[in-house]
Amino acid sequence: MSASNMPAPAVDLTPGPPALLADSGTLIWRGLARWRRDPGPLIASLGFNILIVLMFAYLFGGALQVPGGGSYREFLMPGMYVMTMVFGMSLTTIAVAEDLERGVTDRLRSMPVSPLAPLVARAVADLLFALVTLAVLLLTGLAIGWRAHGGAGATLAAVGLILLLRFALIWVGIFLGLVTRGQTAVVAVQTLEFPLGFLSNAFVAPSTMPAWLGAVSAWNPLSATVGATRELFGNPGSGGDSWAAQHYPWLAVAWPIALIVVFLPLSVARYRRLSG
């Protein structure tokens, strides 16, 4: 057989680790550019979070007492920082579901793009979104009288725990976006957000609830991060009599890691099974 008639050697189009980094960087930039073109969701999210802070600080705060005494606003703000991470989960879910509906996901899967890159890019872009949101809420807290009394190292550790929880919730949101469609995705995640957020120690102490409800609240993953950050910030209301309350710093690390271990592989497996 002549050289001209010999079949061309097969080309391996399976992207490797360098391609994962390059493809993820490109898709992260796409996500950031989307914010610049359409800042409405970011502005609406920030406005909603600030409104919730003002409502609880000025409308409800006077009627709520902190066990052991102390400023309710300082009690409130660590809970609000965590709640904004929960509310951000719906933005993740909606963005993933919209990419599926518009065919963006199918186009990416038909290209020689690392199969993990779209998921990694979504996680990193949404974590950057969360960082901006948290920065705005920290400034809002300072404006209404909240202060961090634990020192620079403890404050950075508290911020790290909040972002770790957000990273875990991003993977929950990605999974929900991959298994639901359209308005169903919005309803599914919002149905999860509000009970998860309000059935915690973010706004009131579990000790003020009925015993069974207080136990559920104490073991809520959000309560662990709220309790740990209150302790690190030096804000009131960080303690408790339950085993969970006495180990919130450890649980604030263990819960997010457990969520990541469960939902990251589920998200990757679901993404690979998508038709198209």
Legacy VTK file of the C-alpha trace (Angstrom):
# vtk DataFile Version 3.0
C-alpha trace
ASCII
DATASET POLYDATA
POINTS 276 float
0.000 0.000 0.000
1.378 3.390 -0.939
1.972 6.064 1.639
-0.746 8.211 0.079
-3.337 5.462 0.575
-2.461 4.717 4.172
-5.088 5.794 6.735
-4.289 8.858 8.775
-3.298 8.158 12.370
-6.093 8.593 14.915
-6.062 11.846 16.813
-6.784 11.680 20.528
-9.320 14.401 21.193
-9.770 13.499 24.839
-8.741 16.603 26.768
-6.212 16.084 29.535
-5.489 18.068 32.732
-3.896 21.037 30.889
-6.994 21.259 28.712
-9.168 21.146 31.834
-7.386 24.215 33.196
-7.490 26.067 29.875
-11.120 25.189 29.134
-12.200 26.032 32.678
-10.458 29.414 32.455
-12.256 30.231 29.211
-15.633 29.240 30.624
-15.029 31.150 33.864
-14.352 34.245 31.772
-17.599 33.563 29.907
-19.475 33.537 33.210
-17.868 36.795 34.352
-18.610 38.432 31.003
-22.241 37.405 31.407
-22.433 39.385 34.651
-21.058 42.430 32.863
-23.579 42.138 30.021
-26.505 41.371 32.325
-25.834 42.652 35.866
-29.528 42.446 36.771
-29.375 39.132 38.682
-26.326 40.287 40.664
-27.961 43.614 41.568
-31.268 41.947 42.445
-29.518 39.376 44.625
-27.520 42.027 46.489
-30.601 44.209 46.926
-32.646 41.311 48.295
-29.942 40.365 50.811
-29.549 43.942 52.018
-33.333 44.243 52.374
-33.479 41.111 54.540
-30.721 42.522 56.768
-32.558 45.812 57.224
-35.887 44.087 57.917
-34.493 41.873 60.662
-32.232 44.557 62.121
-34.805 47.351 62.287
-38.269 45.744 62.087
-37.901 42.488 64.029
-34.715 43.036 65.993
-36.379 44.957 68.810
-38.681 42.028 69.599
-35.956 39.356 69.572
-33.685 38.610 72.482
-30.232 37.069 72.408
-29.765 34.275 74.989
-27.135 35.464 77.440
-27.558 39.077 76.323
-25.792 41.114 73.694
-26.633 43.041 70.559
-29.157 41.346 68.270
-27.512 42.944 65.254
-24.212 41.296 66.116
-26.109 38.051 66.682
-27.908 38.481 63.342
-25.095 39.261 60.922
-23.199 35.927 61.015
-26.538 34.274 60.300
-27.160 36.635 57.406
-23.727 36.000 55.914
-24.541 32.303 55.845
-28.093 32.859 54.570
-26.767 34.770 51.548
-24.731 31.698 50.667
-27.924 29.623 50.795
-29.925 32.087 48.708
-27.155 32.009 46.091
-27.859 28.323 45.503
-30.918 29.194 43.407
-28.789 31.323 41.054
-26.520 28.336 40.467
-29.432 26.006 39.790
-31.171 28.424 37.439
-27.961 29.121 35.471
-27.277 25.401 34.971
-30.890 24.712 33.981
-30.885 27.636 31.520
-27.714 26.378 29.825
-29.409 23.018 29.386
-32.588 24.530 27.942
-30.764 26.865 25.541
-28.566 24.096 24.192
-25.342 25.607 25.556
-24.537 22.420 27.453
-25.124 20.259 24.363
-22.829 22.462 22.274
-20.072 22.222 24.871
-20.428 18.443 25.056
-20.134 18.184 21.272
-16.820 20.060 21.293
-13.356 18.794 22.329
-13.802 20.415 25.748
-12.819 18.714 28.964
-16.012 17.111 30.327
-15.305 18.555 33.768
-14.570 22.108 32.586
-18.182 23.412 32.461
-18.839 22.200 35.996
-15.531 23.506 37.379
-16.091 26.856 35.659
-19.608 27.147 37.080
-18.350 26.353 40.585
-15.493 28.886 40.430
-17.605 31.647 38.826
-20.358 31.222 41.410
-17.806 31.227 44.228
-16.504 34.580 42.913
-20.109 35.788 42.825
-20.464 34.683 46.464
-17.281 36.539 47.405
-18.668 39.790 45.976
-21.981 39.203 47.775
-20.255 38.505 51.077
-18.088 41.629 50.751
-21.199 43.778 50.250
-22.925 42.149 53.233
-19.864 42.681 55.442
-19.980 46.383 54.597
-23.723 46.413 55.279
-23.111 44.813 58.661
-20.501 47.414 59.543
-22.956 50.147 58.523
-25.650 48.931 60.953
-23.283 48.441 63.897
-21.959 44.891 63.563
-18.306 44.372 64.466
-15.850 41.466 64.376
-14.083 41.274 67.740
-12.001 38.140 67.206
-8.999 39.612 65.421
-7.821 39.428 61.815
-6.941 35.723 61.818
-10.252 34.661 63.330
-12.159 36.928 60.933
-10.421 35.409 57.907
-11.134 31.924 59.259
-14.822 32.820 59.622
-14.943 34.118 56.040
-13.239 30.915 54.898
-15.888 28.758 56.615
-18.675 30.784 54.997
-17.152 30.373 51.534
-16.507 26.659 52.155
-20.217 26.218 52.841
-21.052 28.174 49.684
-18.741 25.966 47.632
-20.541 22.889 48.965
-23.950 24.399 48.205
-22.794 25.245 44.670
-22.468 21.523 43.971
-25.927 20.918 45.408
-27.227 23.657 43.097
-25.398 22.243 40.067
-26.884 18.809 40.686
-30.415 20.211 41.056
-29.949 22.208 37.854
-28.906 19.066 35.976
-31.837 16.942 37.167
-34.621 19.552 36.888
-35.894 21.724 34.070
-37.219 25.285 33.691
-39.578 26.572 36.372
-39.293 23.223 38.138
-35.665 24.064 38.908
-36.640 27.387 40.486
-39.394 25.834 42.608
-37.195 22.913 43.675
-34.319 25.012 44.928
-36.462 27.703 46.569
-38.456 24.993 48.321
-35.144 23.779 49.739
-33.611 27.187 50.536
-36.195 28.659 52.870
-36.794 25.695 55.227
-33.044 25.016 55.321
-32.282 28.648 56.120
-35.003 29.442 58.620
-34.814 26.091 60.420
-31.391 27.034 61.747
-29.858 29.325 64.346
-29.404 32.150 61.811
-32.189 34.370 63.208
-33.135 32.869 66.584
-31.371 30.577 69.040
-32.440 26.893 69.063
-32.944 27.166 72.833
-36.009 29.376 72.212
-37.664 26.681 70.044
-39.615 23.611 71.152
-37.170 20.918 72.228
-37.577 18.669 69.173
-37.364 21.607 66.761
-34.342 23.008 68.565
-32.572 19.662 68.165
-33.274 19.668 64.425
-32.044 23.246 64.181
-28.860 22.488 66.119
-27.917 19.736 63.641
-28.682 21.827 60.565
-25.451 22.214 58.531
-26.095 25.959 58.355
-26.277 26.192 62.147
-22.763 24.767 62.398
-21.317 27.480 60.151
-23.359 30.223 61.834
-22.333 29.082 65.313
-18.676 28.729 64.362
-18.528 32.150 62.707
-20.233 33.802 65.684
-17.510 32.332 67.863
-14.731 33.450 65.509
-16.211 36.934 65.094
-16.650 37.226 68.863
-20.382 37.849 68.468
-23.043 36.770 71.003
-25.093 33.591 70.755
-22.364 31.167 69.688
-22.809 28.690 72.544
-25.374 26.011 73.376
-25.987 22.955 75.517
-26.279 20.345 72.759
-23.372 18.244 71.549
-23.688 19.819 68.092
-23.550 23.366 69.487
-20.422 22.557 71.475
-18.688 21.215 68.350
-19.829 23.761 65.753
-16.279 24.634 64.565
-15.618 20.995 63.646
-19.081 20.499 62.137
-18.658 23.701 60.101
-15.853 21.892 58.269
-17.325 18.375 58.292
-20.763 19.246 56.884
-19.531 21.097 53.766
-16.938 18.400 53.043
-19.658 15.741 53.314
-21.888 17.680 50.892
-19.025 18.063 48.411
-18.140 14.370 48.648
-21.752 13.464 47.842
-22.859 16.071 45.302
-19.688 16.694 43.289
-19.496 13.078 42.024
-23.285 13.015 41.522
-23.063 16.182 39.417
-20.213 14.836 37.305
-21.998 11.514 36.762
-25.244 13.250 35.816
-23.460 15.581 33.406
-21.822 12.643 31.654
-25.181 10.876 31.269
-26.897 13.834 29.597
-28.287 13.043 26.168
-27.102 14.946 23.146
LINES 1 277
276 0 1 2 3 4 5 6 7 8 9 10 11 12 13 14 15 16 17 18 19 20 21 22 23 24 25 26 27 28 29 30 31 32 33 34 35 36 37 38 39 40 41 42 43 44 45 46 47 48 49 50 51 52 53 54 55 56 57 58 59 60 61 62 63 64 65 66 67 68 69 70 71 72 73 74 75 76 77 78 79 80 81 82 83 84 85 86 87 88 89 90 91 92 93 94 95 96 97 98 99 100 101 102 103 104 105 106 107 108 109 110 111 112 113 114 115 116 117 118 119 120 121 122 123 124 125 126 127 128 129 130 131 132 133 134 135 136 137 138 139 140 141 142 143 144 145 146 147 148 149 150 151 152 153 154 155 156 157 158 159 160 161 162 163 164 165 166 167 168 169 170 171 172 173 174 175 176 177 178 179 180 181 182 183 184 185 186 187 188 189 190 191 192 193 194 195 196 197 198 199 200 201 202 203 204 205 206 207 208 209 210 211 212 213 214 215 216 217 218 219 220 221 222 223 224 225 226 227 228 229 230 231 232 233 234 235 236 237 238 239 240 241 242 243 244 245 246 247 248 249 250 251 252 253 254 255 256 257 258 259 260 261 262 263 264 265 266 267 268 269 270 271 272 273 274 275
